[in-house]
């Protein structure tokens, strides 16, 4: 069985890690200009930083001796990584100066419902989840993919709840995102008693012409 090309995989991990650093720099620049605001997930933010660091460090440290993933797995993982990267860049381009990694919702936030926010409420979190699954899979790190995805979910669930609470207080947010799913276009989770079912997203949406949160959602 062919061995994993360690150098190529490390190059991909390094490029993705460098993107994260550039994102943090862009976020810091935006935060300096954004003025006062409230943050979501303040207590879990250090954990989020650690989990994101582990996404690149853990697969790199455990890559030695692993067989290369099957061609279909490799192709699917590479497609997922490329898709997640493209979606993250689309989110940043859509939010512009409002985007930041700290989930800070400024007092002057303007609701954005263009770009990927036309279809979902949290496209960046969807991209992150896809990345956490596909980056380890690309290196045949199957156990790491499951463990890191679970850790990412544990960190993001309370952060998303707090962020949505802050966003609901922004004028126009509820109207602009009524009926839109959180992560998957065209589907939303509705709870009827103790049963959870998937239903098509509502087609009646209010477009405000400007988009959603100033955070990494």
GICORDA-V871667 format. One record per backbone hydrogen bond with DSSP energy under -1.0 kcal/mol. NH is the residue of the N-H (numbers start at 0). CO is the residue of the C=O. E is the energy in kcal/mol with one decimal. If there is no record, write none. Layout:
# GICORDA-V871667
((NH,CO,E) (NH,CO,E))
This chain:
# GICORDA-V871667
((3,65,-1.6) (5,3,-1.4) (8,4,-2.2) (9,5,-2.5) (10,6,-1.9) (11,7,-1.8) (12,8,-2.6) (13,9,-2.7) (14,10,-2.3) (15,11,-2.4) (16,12,-2.5) (17,13,-2.3) (18,14,-1.8) (19,15,-1.8) (20,16,-2.0) (21,17,-2.3) (22,18,-2.3) (23,19,-2.3) (24,20,-2.1) (25,21,-2.4) (26,22,-2.7) (27,23,-2.5) (28,24,-2.0) (29,25,-2.1) (30,26,-2.8) (31,27,-1.8) (33,29,-1.1) (37,104,-1.9) (39,102,-1.4) (47,43,-2.2) (48,44,-2.3) (49,45,-2.0) (50,46,-2.7) (51,47,-2.4) (52,48,-2.1) (53,49,-2.3) (54,50,-1.3) (56,52,-2.2) (57,53,-2.1) (60,56,-2.5) (61,57,-1.7) (65,62,-1.7) (67,1,-3.0) (73,69,-2.9) (74,70,-2.6) (75,71,-2.5) (76,72,-2.8) (77,73,-2.6) (78,74,-2.3) (79,75,-2.4) (80,76,-2.6) (81,77,-2.4) (82,78,-2.7) (83,79,-2.8) (84,80,-2.4) (85,81,-2.5) (86,82,-2.4) (87,83,-2.4) (88,84,-2.3) (89,85,-2.0) (90,86,-2.3) (91,87,-2.3) (92,88,-2.4) (93,89,-2.2) (94,90,-2.6) (95,91,-2.4) (97,94,-2.1) (98,95,-1.5) (104,37,-3.4) (106,35,-1.9) (108,105,-1.5) (111,210,-5.2) (116,113,-1.6) (117,114,-1.7) (118,115,-1.5) (119,115,-1.7) (120,180,-2.2) (121,181,-2.7) (124,216,-1.1) (125,121,-1.7) (126,122,-2.2) (127,123,-2.4) (128,124,-2.3) (129,125,-2.1) (130,126,-2.3) (131,127,-2.6) (132,128,-1.3) (133,129,-2.4) (134,130,-2.6) (136,132,-1.1) (137,133,-2.2) (138,135,-1.2) (139,136,-2.1) (140,135,-2.7) (141,139,-1.4) (144,140,-2.0) (145,141,-1.7) (146,142,-2.7) (147,143,-2.9) (148,144,-1.7) (149,145,-2.2) (150,146,-2.3) (151,147,-2.5) (152,148,-2.2) (153,149,-2.4) (154,150,-1.6) (155,151,-2.5) (156,152,-2.4) (159,155,-3.2) (160,156,-2.0) (161,157,-2.3) (162,158,-2.6) (163,159,-2.7) (164,160,-1.8) (165,161,-1.8) (166,162,-2.6) (167,163,-2.3) (169,166,-1.8) (172,169,-2.1) (175,171,-2.1) (176,172,-2.0) (179,176,-1.7) (186,183,-1.7) (187,198,-2.3) (189,196,-2.2) (191,194,-2.9) (194,191,-1.9) (196,189,-2.1) (198,187,-2.4) (200,185,-1.0) (204,202,-1.1) (205,174,-1.1) (210,111,-1.4) (211,111,-1.4))
